[in-house]
Amino acid sequence: MSDIPIRSITLKGNFEQNGTLTFQLVHQETITGLWRISVKDIAISFKSDVNVIAEIQCNLVKDLKFDNTTSRVINYSPNIAMFVFKGKIGEKKNYQAERCWFEINAPNDELKITFVDAETNNRLDFNSLIFITILLQRIK
């Protein structure tokens, strides 16, 4: 375990039509140097009935993969967490994430969290209020 302090940021938002939550990082949260990121937990206030396996991606983490159809190496955002969202209108639920750390290799002043349906690979578009807690830790 590292003795480097962990910074916790709780972000609040509503899903946009494309399943992406966008947050502007304020000055004290700006990421410079080497950092890693993890999803701690999510709280949702459901405004519609939902039953979906959601993969979570972040624009601050990129990876490479080979695309067989184009025979090229492409950049993509890997999944940094996965949840099963199941709820009815009016319900409020909390979800704890398995702690997995990812190196931030695409720093940006804007943090975009994208929720993708694991079965269809489409972005989620259910109407709900969401709070997501992100952990950041500087790497020595």
MOQUI-V10341 format. One line per field, one symbol per residue. ss: DSSP state (~ for helix, > for strand, _ for the rest). psi: psi as a letter, one per 30 degrees, with the letter a starting at -180 (. if undefined). Layout:
ss=???
psi=???
//
This chain:
ss=_____>>>>>>>>>_____>>>>>__~~~_____>>>>>>>>>>>>___>>>>>>>>>____>>>>>____>>>>>__>>>>>>>>>____>>>>>_____>>______>>>>>>>>_____>____>>>>>>>>>>>__
psi=kkgkkkkkkkkklkklfggkkkkkkleffkjkakllkkkelkkkjkglkkjkjkkklkffkllklkjeefhlklkljlkflkljjjllkflkkkkkkkjkkkkjgiklfkjkkkkkkfefglkkgkjlkkkkkkkkkkk.
//
